[in-house]
């Protein structure tokens, strides 16, 4: 009878791991962060505080786009877009683009930097320039430790103590050294768990050993340029021009001359030129059929 009652006990609902962004994208933690505290986001409105606390606990590389967050949080895309903009204005978030060169291609990669500690515009400007003094940076947990510590949120049966996380940290670091991603690790550690899990640390240690992948070194990358963008209209700009994460027009300030880098053309001028070109085109019913050299009506 007791066995039947135990077998009928409800299981904790499975919570799928938060989606990871494509390699090189997603959340990036800013340096020099103070230890996590329950009052970290108490200065924010409830919704923004909840969103910030959720993002803060995600590992680097997590997809924190509006669409993805809307699938895992009880807020719509419009509300989340507003919340992220407010986190940016409060100094917890900055979004931008980085031009990255590999051995074969050069591409623009979207970067989203998150800071548990609120930063002012001067700090973000120095961070983007690479001028943050090294002595200000506090030691932070490794990527491996953060992933292990967050496993309990993904699969409650795999909750670990701080000592267990530290014990398994070298094995997870070896996976990362071999080119494994957070998504691959989470799948290897959480897929097909037995019920019940008697000893989470022993199970994870065994899986980390048995499923260790071969070396897959990532291609060398060299940063060519990093620029921030406005949180509202996505226009690129220097850190100094994006006070509070917004450009001057989005802050409601008047600007002198065309916005953007030298040679940029204001949007209105572009639209007017396109309209002028279109007005000078041959009407559609009278276009020439180039294949036969005759006028046709379509």
Secondary structure, DSSP 8 states (H G I E B T S, - for coil): -HHHHHHTS----------B-STT-SEEE-SS-----TTTTTTS-HHHHHHHHHHHTS-TTB---HHHHHHHSSS-HHHHHHHHHHHHHTTSEEEEEEEEE-SS-EEEEEEEEE-SS---HHHHHHHHHT-S-GGG------HHHHHHHTHHHH-GGG---HHHHHHHHHHHHHHHHTT--HHHHHHHHHTT--SS-S-HHHHHHHHHHHT----------EEEEEEEE-TTT--EE-TTT-GGG--TTTTT---SS--SSTT---HHHHHHHHHHHHHTS--GGG-EETTTTEE---
